[in-house]
């Protein structure tokens, strides 16, 4: 089976289909980040003070969770921070 065939297969859908929240969520609990990357071997969250690039001020490793989702949670309120994901 080729990679394309696998990604379009029922087995892939059964294993990795995800309907939960993704992205950044900020609330009374703190801040959480979630990204769907089922073929990743690692995901790093890069945090920035400005939205026009610049220096990364902090890096955090996301943890692999269910169905190909990677997550990072903190009790900190990171509202107003900019972010990118570095996916391997």
PDB file of N, CA, C and O in Angstrom:
ATOM      1  N   UNK A   1       0.850  -1.175   0.000  1.00  0.00           N
ATOM      2  CA  UNK A   1       0.000   0.000   0.000  1.00  0.00           C
ATOM      3  C   UNK A   1       0.900   1.244   0.000  1.00  0.00           C
ATOM      4  O   UNK A   1       1.839   1.335   0.791  1.00  0.00           O
ATOM      5  N   UNK A   2       0.614   2.175  -0.870  1.00  0.00           N
ATOM      6  CA  UNK A   2       1.388   3.417  -0.915  1.00  0.00           C
ATOM      7  C   UNK A   2       0.943   4.337   0.217  1.00  0.00           C
ATOM      8  O   UNK A   2      -0.087   4.118   0.854  1.00  0.00           O
ATOM      9  N   UNK A   3       1.749   5.376   0.449  1.00  0.00           N
ATOM     10  CA  UNK A   3       1.406   6.349   1.491  1.00  0.00           C
ATOM     11  C   UNK A   3       0.050   6.993   1.203  1.00  0.00           C
ATOM     12  O   UNK A   3      -0.782   7.114   2.102  1.00  0.00           O
ATOM     13  N   UNK A   4      -0.177   7.406  -0.041  1.00  0.00           N
ATOM     14  CA  UNK A   4      -1.457   8.025  -0.408  1.00  0.00           C
ATOM     15  C   UNK A   4      -2.618   7.084  -0.160  1.00  0.00           C
ATOM     16  O   UNK A   4      -3.659   7.497   0.352  1.00  0.00           O
ATOM     17  N   UNK A   5      -2.448   5.834  -0.516  1.00  0.00           N
ATOM     18  CA  UNK A   5      -3.506   4.846  -0.294  1.00  0.00           C
ATOM     19  C   UNK A   5      -3.791   4.696   1.195  1.00  0.00           C
ATOM     20  O   UNK A   5      -4.949   4.610   1.603  1.00  0.00           O
ATOM     21  N   UNK A   6      -2.734   4.665   2.009  1.00  0.00           N
ATOM     22  CA  UNK A   6      -2.929   4.530   3.450  1.00  0.00           C
ATOM     23  C   UNK A   6      -3.668   5.745   4.028  1.00  0.00           C
ATOM     24  O   UNK A   6      -4.611   5.587   4.803  1.00  0.00           O
ATOM     25  N   UNK A   7      -3.236   6.957   3.649  1.00  0.00           N
ATOM     26  CA  UNK A   7      -3.874   8.167   4.176  1.00  0.00           C
ATOM     27  C   UNK A   7      -5.342   8.262   3.779  1.00  0.00           C
ATOM     28  O   UNK A   7      -6.127   8.908   4.473  1.00  0.00           O
ATOM     29  N   UNK A   8      -5.716   7.640   2.694  1.00  0.00           N
ATOM     30  CA  UNK A   8      -7.106   7.645   2.232  1.00  0.00           C
ATOM     31  C   UNK A   8      -7.873   6.388   2.631  1.00  0.00           C
ATOM     32  O   UNK A   8      -9.005   6.189   2.190  1.00  0.00           O
ATOM     33  N   UNK A   9      -7.274   5.546   3.455  1.00  0.00           N
ATOM     34  CA  UNK A   9      -7.893   4.267   3.807  1.00  0.00           C
ATOM     35  C   UNK A   9      -8.829   4.388   5.011  1.00  0.00           C
ATOM     36  O   UNK A   9      -8.758   5.343   5.785  1.00  0.00           O
ATOM     37  N   UNK A  10      -9.681   3.420   5.140  1.00  0.00           N
ATOM     38  CA  UNK A  10     -10.568   3.349   6.297  1.00  0.00           C
ATOM     39  C   UNK A  10      -9.764   3.105   7.572  1.00  0.00           C
ATOM     40  O   UNK A  10     -10.130   3.606   8.635  1.00  0.00           O
ATOM     41  N   UNK A  11      -8.673   2.344   7.481  1.00  0.00           N
ATOM     42  CA  UNK A  11      -7.826   2.073   8.652  1.00  0.00           C
ATOM     43  C   UNK A  11      -7.252   3.380   9.202  1.00  0.00           C
ATOM     44  O   UNK A  11      -7.224   3.577  10.417  1.00  0.00           O
ATOM     45  N   UNK A  12      -6.796   4.274   8.320  1.00  0.00           N
ATOM     46  CA  UNK A  12      -6.271   5.566   8.765  1.00  0.00           C
ATOM     47  C   UNK A  12      -7.381   6.382   9.421  1.00  0.00           C
ATOM     48  O   UNK A  12      -7.176   6.973  10.482  1.00  0.00           O
ATOM     49  N   UNK A  13      -8.553   6.415   8.796  1.00  0.00           N
ATOM     50  CA  UNK A  13      -9.694   7.162   9.355  1.00  0.00           C
ATOM     51  C   UNK A  13     -10.090   6.604  10.713  1.00  0.00           C
ATOM     52  O   UNK A  13     -10.362   7.371  11.637  1.00  0.00           O
ATOM     53  N   UNK A  14     -10.129   5.294  10.849  1.00  0.00           N
ATOM     54  CA  UNK A  14     -10.513   4.665  12.118  1.00  0.00           C
ATOM     55  C   UNK A  14      -9.505   4.976  13.227  1.00  0.00           C
ATOM     56  O   UNK A  14      -9.884   5.125  14.389  1.00  0.00           O
ATOM     57  N   UNK A  15      -8.241   5.070  12.872  1.00  0.00           N
ATOM     58  CA  UNK A  15      -7.188   5.301  13.855  1.00  0.00           C
ATOM     59  C   UNK A  15      -7.034   6.766  14.223  1.00  0.00           C
ATOM     60  O   UNK A  15      -6.791   7.085  15.387  1.00  0.00           O
ATOM     61  N   UNK A  16      -7.171   7.670  13.248  1.00  0.00           N
ATOM     62  CA  UNK A  16      -6.798   9.066  13.464  1.00  0.00           C
ATOM     63  C   UNK A  16      -7.919  10.093  13.354  1.00  0.00           C
ATOM     64  O   UNK A  16      -7.672  11.279  13.573  1.00  0.00           O
ATOM     65  N   UNK A  17      -9.139   9.681  13.023  1.00  0.00           N
ATOM     66  CA  UNK A  17     -10.243  10.653  12.939  1.00  0.00           C
ATOM     67  C   UNK A  17     -10.412  11.349  14.283  1.00  0.00           C
ATOM     68  O   UNK A  17     -10.502  10.693  15.320  1.00  0.00           O
ATOM     69  N   UNK A  18     -10.454  12.689  14.262  1.00  0.00           N
ATOM     70  CA  UNK A  18     -10.522  13.474  15.501  1.00  0.00           C
ATOM     71  C   UNK A  18     -11.534  14.596  15.344  1.00  0.00           C
ATOM     72  O   UNK A  18     -11.503  15.327  14.354  1.00  0.00           O
ATOM     73  N   UNK A  19     -12.432  14.739  16.314  1.00  0.00           N
ATOM     74  CA  UNK A  19     -13.466  15.766  16.250  1.00  0.00           C
ATOM     75  C   UNK A  19     -13.375  16.780  17.376  1.00  0.00           C
ATOM     76  O   UNK A  19     -14.270  17.613  17.518  1.00  0.00           O
ATOM     77  N   UNK A  20     -12.321  16.734  18.181  1.00  0.00           N
ATOM     78  CA  UNK A  20     -12.189  17.652  19.308  1.00  0.00           C
ATOM     79  C   UNK A  20     -11.666  19.015  18.890  1.00  0.00           C
ATOM     80  O   UNK A  20     -11.503  19.300  17.704  1.00  0.00           O
ATOM     81  N   UNK A  21     -11.407  19.851  19.885  1.00  0.00           N
ATOM     82  CA  UNK A  21     -10.889  21.193  19.650  1.00  0.00           C
ATOM     83  C   UNK A  21      -9.416  21.150  19.281  1.00  0.00           C
ATOM     84  O   UNK A  21      -8.651  20.352  19.821  1.00  0.00           O
ATOM     85  N   UNK A  22      -9.031  22.013  18.359  1.00  0.00           N
ATOM     86  CA  UNK A  22      -7.631  22.175  17.961  1.00  0.00           C
ATOM     87  C   UNK A  22      -7.277  23.652  18.037  1.00  0.00           C
ATOM     88  O   UNK A  22      -8.161  24.509  18.044  1.00  0.00           O
ATOM     89  N   UNK A  23      -5.995  23.947  18.094  1.00  0.00           N
ATOM     90  CA  UNK A  23      -5.538  25.331  18.141  1.00  0.00           C
ATOM     91  C   UNK A  23      -5.223  25.744  19.563  1.00  0.00           C
ATOM     92  O   UNK A  23      -4.888  24.916  20.411  1.00  0.00           O
ATOM     93  N   UNK A  24      -5.335  27.035  19.808  1.00  0.00           N
ATOM     94  CA  UNK A  24      -5.024  27.605  21.121  1.00  0.00           C
ATOM     95  C   UNK A  24      -6.316  27.961  21.836  1.00  0.00           C
ATOM     96  O   UNK A  24      -7.215  28.562  21.249  1.00  0.00           O
ATOM     97  N   UNK A  25      -6.403  27.589  23.101  1.00  0.00           N
ATOM     98  CA  UNK A  25      -7.574  27.926  23.924  1.00  0.00           C
ATOM     99  C   UNK A  25      -7.068  28.527  25.228  1.00  0.00           C
ATOM    100  O   UNK A  25      -6.212  27.955  25.903  1.00  0.00           O
ATOM    101  N   UNK A  26      -7.616  29.695  25.572  1.00  0.00           N
ATOM    102  CA  UNK A  26      -7.241  30.390  26.806  1.00  0.00           C
ATOM    103  C   UNK A  26      -8.483  30.531  27.667  1.00  0.00           C
ATOM    104  O   UNK A  26      -9.551  30.891  27.172  1.00  0.00           O
ATOM    105  N   UNK A  27      -8.345  30.248  28.959  1.00  0.00           N
ATOM    106  CA  UNK A  27      -9.479  30.373  29.865  1.00  0.00           C
ATOM    107  C   UNK A  27      -9.014  30.421  31.301  1.00  0.00           C
ATOM    108  O   UNK A  27      -7.830  30.609  31.578  1.00  0.00           O
ATOM    109  N   UNK A  28      -9.941  30.252  32.201  1.00  0.00           N
ATOM    110  CA  UNK A  28      -9.629  30.287  33.635  1.00  0.00           C
ATOM    111  C   UNK A  28      -8.630  29.192  34.016  1.00  0.00           C
ATOM    112  O   UNK A  28      -7.903  29.331  34.999  1.00  0.00           O
ATOM    113  N   UNK A  29      -8.593  28.111  33.244  1.00  0.00           N
ATOM    114  CA  UNK A  29      -7.700  26.978  33.494  1.00  0.00           C
ATOM    115  C   UNK A  29      -6.256  27.286  33.104  1.00  0.00           C
ATOM    116  O   UNK A  29      -5.337  26.616  33.575  1.00  0.00           O
ATOM    117  N   UNK A  30      -6.044  28.284  32.256  1.00  0.00           N
ATOM    118  CA  UNK A  30      -4.724  28.582  31.700  1.00  0.00           C
ATOM    119  C   UNK A  30      -4.802  28.569  30.191  1.00  0.00           C
ATOM    120  O   UNK A  30      -5.759  29.085  29.613  1.00  0.00           O
ATOM    121  N   UNK A  31      -3.812  27.986  29.547  1.00  0.00           N
ATOM    122  CA  UNK A  31      -3.747  27.961  28.084  1.00  0.00           C
ATOM    123  C   UNK A  31      -3.425  26.553  27.613  1.00  0.00           C
ATOM    124  O   UNK A  31      -2.579  25.870  28.190  1.00  0.00           O
ATOM    125  N   UNK A  32      -4.110  26.127  26.554  1.00  0.00           N
ATOM    126  CA  UNK A  32      -3.810  24.825  25.957  1.00  0.00           C
ATOM    127  C   UNK A  32      -3.619  24.989  24.457  1.00  0.00           C
ATOM    128  O   UNK A  32      -4.257  25.827  23.819  1.00  0.00           O
ATOM    129  N   UNK A  33      -2.732  24.177  23.911  1.00  0.00           N
ATOM    130  CA  UNK A  33      -2.461  24.138  22.485  1.00  0.00           C
ATOM    131  C   UNK A  33      -2.657  22.708  22.018  1.00  0.00           C
ATOM    132  O   UNK A  33      -2.196  21.771  22.670  1.00  0.00           O
ATOM    133  N   UNK A  34      -3.337  22.533  20.895  1.00  0.00           N
ATOM    134  CA  UNK A  34      -3.558  21.208  20.316  1.00  0.00           C
ATOM    135  C   UNK A  34      -3.422  21.306  18.807  1.00  0.00           C
ATOM    136  O   UNK A  34      -3.954  22.222  18.181  1.00  0.00           O
ATOM    137  N   UNK A  35      -2.707  20.353  18.230  1.00  0.00           N
ATOM    138  CA  UNK A  35      -2.541  20.298  16.776  1.00  0.00           C
ATOM    139  C   UNK A  35      -2.674  18.845  16.328  1.00  0.00           C
ATOM    140  O   UNK A  35      -2.184  17.934  16.996  1.00  0.00           O
ATOM    141  N   UNK A  36      -3.337  18.638  15.195  1.00  0.00           N
ATOM    142  CA  UNK A  36      -3.498  17.299  14.638  1.00  0.00           C
ATOM    143  C   UNK A  36      -2.348  17.059  13.675  1.00  0.00           C
ATOM    144  O   UNK A  36      -2.264  17.697  12.625  1.00  0.00           O
ATOM    145  N   UNK A  37      -1.463  16.139  14.031  1.00  0.00           N
ATOM    146  CA  UNK A  37      -0.304  15.807  13.208  1.00  0.00           C
ATOM    147  C   UNK A  37       0.007  14.324  13.380  1.00  0.00           C
ATOM    148  O   UNK A  37       0.997  13.973  14.022  1.00  0.00           O
ATOM    149  N   UNK A  38      -0.832  13.443  12.812  1.00  0.00           N
ATOM    150  CA  UNK A  38      -0.716  12.009  13.088  1.00  0.00           C
ATOM    151  C   UNK A  38       0.565  11.361  12.598  1.00  0.00           C
ATOM    152  O   UNK A  38       0.933  10.300  13.102  1.00  0.00           O
ATOM    153  N   UNK A  39       1.253  11.947  11.647  1.00  0.00           N
ATOM    154  CA  UNK A  39       2.484  11.331  11.159  1.00  0.00           C
ATOM    155  C   UNK A  39       3.733  11.965  11.773  1.00  0.00           C
ATOM    156  O   UNK A  39       4.850  11.598  11.410  1.00  0.00           O
ATOM    157  N   UNK A  40       3.557  12.905  12.690  1.00  0.00           N
ATOM    158  CA  UNK A  40       4.696  13.594  13.307  1.00  0.00           C
ATOM    159  C   UNK A  40       5.441  12.686  14.284  1.00  0.00           C
ATOM    160  O   UNK A  40       4.853  11.805  14.910  1.00  0.00           O
ATOM    161  N   UNK A  41       6.731  12.919  14.396  1.00  0.00           N
ATOM    162  CA  UNK A  41       7.525  12.234  15.421  1.00  0.00           C
ATOM    163  C   UNK A  41       7.796  13.180  16.590  1.00  0.00           C
ATOM    164  O   UNK A  41       8.152  12.733  17.680  1.00  0.00           O
ATOM    165  N   UNK A  42       7.632  14.475  16.369  1.00  0.00           N
ATOM    166  CA  UNK A  42       7.724  15.463  17.445  1.00  0.00           C
ATOM    167  C   UNK A  42       7.047  16.753  16.984  1.00  0.00           C
ATOM    168  O   UNK A  42       6.966  17.043  15.791  1.00  0.00           O
ATOM    169  N   UNK A  43       6.562  17.522  17.971  1.00  0.00           N
ATOM    170  CA  UNK A  43       5.968  18.831  17.690  1.00  0.00           C
ATOM    171  C   UNK A  43       6.456  19.787  18.773  1.00  0.00           C
ATOM    172  O   UNK A  43       6.366  19.492  19.965  1.00  0.00           O
ATOM    173  N   UNK A  44       6.972  20.933  18.343  1.00  0.00           N
ATOM    174  CA  UNK A  44       7.462  21.957  19.258  1.00  0.00           C
ATOM    175  C   UNK A  44       6.631  23.212  19.061  1.00  0.00           C
ATOM    176  O   UNK A  44       6.367  23.628  17.932  1.00  0.00           O
ATOM    177  N   UNK A  45       6.222  23.807  20.169  1.00  0.00           N
ATOM    178  CA  UNK A  45       5.499  25.077  20.171  1.00  0.00           C
ATOM    179  C   UNK A  45       6.520  26.196  20.311  1.00  0.00           C
ATOM    180  O   UNK A  45       7.303  26.208  21.261  1.00  0.00           O
ATOM    181  N   UNK A  46       6.518  27.136  19.370  1.00  0.00           N
ATOM    182  CA  UNK A  46       7.378  28.320  19.432  1.00  0.00           C
ATOM    183  C   UNK A  46       6.518  29.517  19.805  1.00  0.00           C
ATOM    184  O   UNK A  46       5.516  29.784  19.142  1.00  0.00           O
ATOM    185  N   UNK A  47       6.892  30.242  20.851  1.00  0.00           N
ATOM    186  CA  UNK A  47       6.144  31.412  21.296  1.00  0.00           C
ATOM    187  C   UNK A  47       6.918  32.689  20.974  1.00  0.00           C
ATOM    188  O   UNK A  47       8.137  32.758  21.131  1.00  0.00           O
ATOM    189  N   UNK A  48       6.169  33.700  20.518  1.00  0.00           N
ATOM    190  CA  UNK A  48       6.739  34.989  20.122  1.00  0.00           C
ATOM    191  C   UNK A  48       5.966  36.108  20.809  1.00  0.00           C
ATOM    192  O   UNK A  48       4.796  35.941  21.154  1.00  0.00           O
ATOM    193  N   UNK A  49       6.619  37.242  21.004  1.00  0.00           N
ATOM    194  CA  UNK A  49       5.939  38.419  21.553  1.00  0.00           C
ATOM    195  C   UNK A  49       5.220  39.212  20.478  1.00  0.00           C
ATOM    196  O   UNK A  49       4.242  39.900  20.773  1.00  0.00           O
ATOM    197  N   UNK A  50       5.685  39.132  19.227  1.00  0.00           N
ATOM    198  CA  UNK A  50       5.094  39.902  18.132  1.00  0.00           C
ATOM    199  C   UNK A  50       4.664  38.963  17.012  1.00  0.00           C
ATOM    200  O   UNK A  50       5.173  37.850  16.884  1.00  0.00           O
ATOM    201  N   UNK A  51       3.729  39.427  16.215  1.00  0.00           N
ATOM    202  CA  UNK A  51       3.191  38.600  15.140  1.00  0.00           C
ATOM    203  C   UNK A  51       3.925  38.739  13.826  1.00  0.00           C
ATOM    204  O   UNK A  51       3.489  38.189  12.815  1.00  0.00           O
ATOM    205  N   UNK A  52       5.035  39.468  13.819  1.00  0.00           N
ATOM    206  CA  UNK A  52       5.767  39.669  12.569  1.00  0.00           C
ATOM    207  C   UNK A  52       7.103  38.929  12.556  1.00  0.00           C
ATOM    208  O   UNK A  52       8.056  39.359  11.907  1.00  0.00           O
ATOM    209  N   UNK A  53       7.159  37.827  13.271  1.00  0.00           N
ATOM    210  CA  UNK A  53       8.392  37.047  13.313  1.00  0.00           C
ATOM    211  C   UNK A  53       9.247  37.448  14.497  1.00  0.00           C
ATOM    212  O   UNK A  53       8.743  37.691  15.593  1.00  0.00           O
ATOM    213  N   UNK A  54      10.524  37.513  14.264  1.00  0.00           N
ATOM    214  CA  UNK A  54      11.424  37.855  15.356  1.00  0.00           C
ATOM    215  C   UNK A  54      11.895  36.620  16.087  1.00  0.00           C
ATOM    216  O   UNK A  54      11.722  35.492  15.627  1.00  0.00           O
ATOM    217  N   UNK A  55      12.494  36.861  17.237  1.00  0.00           N
ATOM    218  CA  UNK A  55      13.072  35.791  18.031  1.00  0.00           C
ATOM    219  C   UNK A  55      12.003  34.987  18.774  1.00  0.00           C
ATOM    220  O   UNK A  55      11.042  35.539  19.309  1.00  0.00           O
ATOM    221  N   UNK A  56      12.200  33.686  18.790  1.00  0.00           N
ATOM    222  CA  UNK A  56      11.374  32.820  19.629  1.00  0.00           C
ATOM    223  C   UNK A  56      11.768  33.107  21.072  1.00  0.00           C
ATOM    224  O   UNK A  56      12.950  33.060  21.414  1.00  0.00           O
ATOM    225  N   UNK A  57      10.778  33.407  21.925  1.00  0.00           N
ATOM    226  CA  UNK A  57      11.107  33.691  23.323  1.00  0.00           C
ATOM    227  C   UNK A  57      10.983  32.457  24.220  1.00  0.00           C
ATOM    228  O   UNK A  57      11.455  32.442  25.357  1.00  0.00           O
ATOM    229  N   UNK A  58      10.331  31.418  23.673  1.00  0.00           N
ATOM    230  CA  UNK A  58      10.138  30.205  24.467  1.00  0.00           C
ATOM    231  C   UNK A  58       9.753  29.059  23.549  1.00  0.00           C
ATOM    232  O   UNK A  58       9.036  29.252  22.567  1.00  0.00           O
ATOM    233  N   UNK A  59      10.233  27.869  23.874  1.00  0.00           N
ATOM    234  CA  UNK A  59       9.878  26.652  23.137  1.00  0.00           C
ATOM    235  C   UNK A  59       9.332  25.626  24.128  1.00  0.00           C
ATOM    236  O   UNK A  59       9.846  25.487  25.238  1.00  0.00           O
ATOM    237  N   UNK A  60       8.306  24.924  23.722  1.00  0.00           N
ATOM    238  CA  UNK A  60       7.712  23.872  24.546  1.00  0.00           C
ATOM    239  C   UNK A  60       7.461  22.653  23.680  1.00  0.00           C
ATOM    240  O   UNK A  60       7.002  22.780  22.545  1.00  0.00           O
ATOM    241  N   UNK A  61       7.754  21.480  24.201  1.00  0.00           N
ATOM    242  CA  UNK A  61       7.460  20.233  23.510  1.00  0.00           C
ATOM    243  C   UNK A  61       6.007  19.856  23.733  1.00  0.00           C
ATOM    244  O   UNK A  61       5.532  19.846  24.869  1.00  0.00           O
ATOM    245  N   UNK A  62       5.301  19.548  22.661  1.00  0.00           N
ATOM    246  CA  UNK A  62       3.954  19.023  22.788  1.00  0.00           C
ATOM    247  C   UNK A  62       4.053  17.524  23.043  1.00  0.00           C
ATOM    248  O   UNK A  62       5.024  16.878  22.649  1.00  0.00           O
ATOM    249  N   UNK A  63       3.045  16.986  23.701  1.00  0.00           N
ATOM    250  CA  UNK A  63       2.987  15.567  24.047  1.00  0.00           C
ATOM    251  C   UNK A  63       1.979  14.876  23.133  1.00  0.00           C
ATOM    252  O   UNK A  63       0.879  15.386  22.919  1.00  0.00           O
ATOM    253  N   UNK A  64       2.353  13.722  22.597  1.00  0.00           N
ATOM    254  CA  UNK A  64       1.445  12.952  21.751  1.00  0.00           C
ATOM    255  C   UNK A  64       0.255  12.477  22.579  1.00  0.00           C
ATOM    256  O   UNK A  64       0.420  11.938  23.673  1.00  0.00           O
ATOM    257  N   UNK A  65      -0.937  12.682  22.044  1.00  0.00           N
ATOM    258  CA  UNK A  65      -2.177  12.274  22.709  1.00  0.00           C
ATOM    259  C   UNK A  65      -2.928  11.319  21.768  1.00  0.00           C
ATOM    260  O   UNK A  65      -2.326  10.735  20.867  1.00  0.00           O
ATOM    261  N   UNK A  66      -4.207  11.166  21.973  1.00  0.00           N
ATOM    262  CA  UNK A  66      -5.035  10.258  21.174  1.00  0.00           C
ATOM    263  C   UNK A  66      -5.232  10.746  19.747  1.00  0.00           C
ATOM    264  O   UNK A  66      -5.274  11.949  19.491  1.00  0.00           O
ATOM    265  N   UNK A  67      -5.350   9.810  18.830  1.00  0.00           N
ATOM    266  CA  UNK A  67      -5.776  10.049  17.462  1.00  0.00           C
ATOM    267  C   UNK A  67      -4.899  11.006  16.667  1.00  0.00           C
ATOM    268  O   UNK A  67      -5.389  11.724  15.796  1.00  0.00           O
ATOM    269  N   UNK A  68      -3.604  11.018  16.967  1.00  0.00           N
ATOM    270  CA  UNK A  68      -2.681  11.846  16.203  1.00  0.00           C
ATOM    271  C   UNK A  68      -2.606  13.294  16.644  1.00  0.00           C
ATOM    272  O   UNK A  68      -1.987  14.121  15.975  1.00  0.00           O
ATOM    273  N   UNK A  69      -3.236  13.601  17.769  1.00  0.00           N
ATOM    274  CA  UNK A  69      -3.220  14.969  18.291  1.00  0.00           C
ATOM    275  C   UNK A  69      -2.042  15.130  19.253  1.00  0.00           C
ATOM    276  O   UNK A  69      -1.722  14.221  20.019  1.00  0.00           O
ATOM    277  N   UNK A  70      -1.407  16.296  19.199  1.00  0.00           N
ATOM    278  CA  UNK A  70      -0.313  16.660  20.096  1.00  0.00           C
ATOM    279  C   UNK A  70      -0.779  17.825  20.936  1.00  0.00           C
ATOM    280  O   UNK A  70      -1.442  18.731  20.431  1.00  0.00           O
ATOM    281  N   UNK A  71      -0.429  17.814  22.260  1.00  0.00           N
ATOM    282  CA  UNK A  71      -0.957  18.827  23.180  1.00  0.00           C
ATOM    283  C   UNK A  71       0.117  19.398  24.101  1.00  0.00           C
ATOM    284  O   UNK A  71       1.087  18.730  24.460  1.00  0.00           O
ATOM    285  N   UNK A  72      -0.096  20.658  24.467  1.00  0.00           N
ATOM    286  CA  UNK A  72       0.676  21.319  25.519  1.00  0.00           C
ATOM    287  C   UNK A  72      -0.302  22.126  26.349  1.00  0.00           C
ATOM    288  O   UNK A  72      -1.131  22.849  25.796  1.00  0.00           O
ATOM    289  N   UNK A  73      -0.220  22.016  27.678  1.00  0.00           N
ATOM    290  CA  UNK A  73      -1.080  22.773  28.578  1.00  0.00           C
ATOM    291  C   UNK A  73      -0.238  23.437  29.657  1.00  0.00           C
ATOM    292  O   UNK A  73       0.742  22.868  30.137  1.00  0.00           O
ATOM    293  N   UNK A  74      -0.633  24.645  30.028  1.00  0.00           N
ATOM    294  CA  UNK A  74       0.025  25.378  31.099  1.00  0.00           C
ATOM    295  C   UNK A  74      -1.029  26.143  31.886  1.00  0.00           C
ATOM    296  O   UNK A  74      -2.071  26.502  31.339  1.00  0.00           O
ATOM    297  N   UNK A  75      -0.772  26.393  33.149  1.00  0.00           N
ATOM    298  CA  UNK A  75      -1.688  27.190  33.974  1.00  0.00           C
ATOM    299  C   UNK A  75      -1.528  28.680  33.696  1.00  0.00           C
ATOM    300  O   UNK A  75      -2.305  29.494  34.193  1.00  0.00           O
ATOM    301  N   UNK A  76      -0.513  29.038  32.896  1.00  0.00           N
ATOM    302  CA  UNK A  76      -0.278  30.436  32.549  1.00  0.00           C
ATOM    303  C   UNK A  76      -1.329  30.941  31.554  1.00  0.00           C
ATOM    304  O   UNK A  76      -1.842  30.175  30.739  1.00  0.00           O
ATOM    305  N   UNK A  77      -1.637  32.222  31.630  1.00  0.00           N
ATOM    306  CA  UNK A  77      -2.491  32.863  30.643  1.00  0.00           C
ATOM    307  C   UNK A  77      -1.575  33.438  29.567  1.00  0.00           C
ATOM    308  O   UNK A  77      -0.879  34.425  29.801  1.00  0.00           O
ATOM    309  N   UNK A  78      -1.577  32.825  28.400  1.00  0.00           N
ATOM    310  CA  UNK A  78      -0.708  33.253  27.315  1.00  0.00           C
ATOM    311  C   UNK A  78      -1.459  34.070  26.265  1.00  0.00           C
ATOM    312  O   UNK A  78      -1.029  34.156  25.115  1.00  0.00           O
ATOM    313  N   UNK A  79      -2.571  34.662  26.661  1.00  0.00           N
ATOM    314  CA  UNK A  79      -3.343  35.507  25.753  1.00  0.00           C
ATOM    315  C   UNK A  79      -2.448  36.636  25.239  1.00  0.00           C
ATOM    316  O   UNK A  79      -1.748  37.281  26.019  1.00  0.00           O
ATOM    317  N   UNK A  80      -2.472  36.869  23.942  1.00  0.00           N
ATOM    318  CA  UNK A  80      -1.674  37.915  23.335  1.00  0.00           C
ATOM    319  C   UNK A  80      -0.334  37.443  22.795  1.00  0.00           C
ATOM    320  O   UNK A  80       0.362  38.193  22.111  1.00  0.00           O
ATOM    321  N   UNK A  81       0.032  36.195  23.100  1.00  0.00           N
ATOM    322  CA  UNK A  81       1.273  35.641  22.561  1.00  0.00           C
ATOM    323  C   UNK A  81       0.999  35.102  21.151  1.00  0.00           C
ATOM    324  O   UNK A  81      -0.117  34.686  20.839  1.00  0.00           O
ATOM    325  N   UNK A  82       2.004  35.116  20.337  1.00  0.00           N
ATOM    326  CA  UNK A  82       1.928  34.558  18.994  1.00  0.00           C
ATOM    327  C   UNK A  82       2.664  33.221  19.007  1.00  0.00           C
ATOM    328  O   UNK A  82       3.574  33.013  19.811  1.00  0.00           O
ATOM    329  N   UNK A  83       2.263  32.310  18.105  1.00  0.00           N
ATOM    330  CA  UNK A  83       2.879  30.997  18.139  1.00  0.00           C
ATOM    331  C   UNK A  83       2.937  30.357  16.749  1.00  0.00           C
ATOM    332  O   UNK A  83       2.154  30.675  15.854  1.00  0.00           O
ATOM    333  N   UNK A  84       3.888  29.453  16.613  1.00  0.00           N
ATOM    334  CA  UNK A  84       3.970  28.554  15.469  1.00  0.00           C
ATOM    335  C   UNK A  84       4.272  27.168  16.010  1.00  0.00           C
ATOM    336  O   UNK A  84       4.713  27.003  17.147  1.00  0.00           O
ATOM    337  N   UNK A  85       4.021  26.177  15.164  1.00  0.00           N
ATOM    338  CA  UNK A  85       4.391  24.811  15.493  1.00  0.00           C
ATOM    339  C   UNK A  85       5.557  24.393  14.605  1.00  0.00           C
ATOM    340  O   UNK A  85       5.590  24.722  13.419  1.00  0.00           O
ATOM    341  N   UNK A  86       6.498  23.678  15.170  1.00  0.00           N
ATOM    342  CA  UNK A  86       7.602  23.078  14.416  1.00  0.00           C
ATOM    343  C   UNK A  86       7.362  21.577  14.453  1.00  0.00           C
ATOM    344  O   UNK A  86       7.493  20.949  15.504  1.00  0.00           O
ATOM    345  N   UNK A  87       7.011  21.003  13.309  1.00  0.00           N
ATOM    346  CA  UNK A  87       6.617  19.597  13.244  1.00  0.00           C
ATOM    347  C   UNK A  87       7.691  18.791  12.529  1.00  0.00           C
ATOM    348  O   UNK A  87       8.130  19.133  11.431  1.00  0.00           O
ATOM    349  N   UNK A  88       8.099  17.714  13.183  1.00  0.00           N
ATOM    350  CA  UNK A  88       9.036  16.777  12.560  1.00  0.00           C
ATOM    351  C   UNK A  88       8.282  15.503  12.247  1.00  0.00           C
ATOM    352  O   UNK A  88       8.863  14.558  11.714  1.00  0.00           O
TER     353      UNK A  88
END
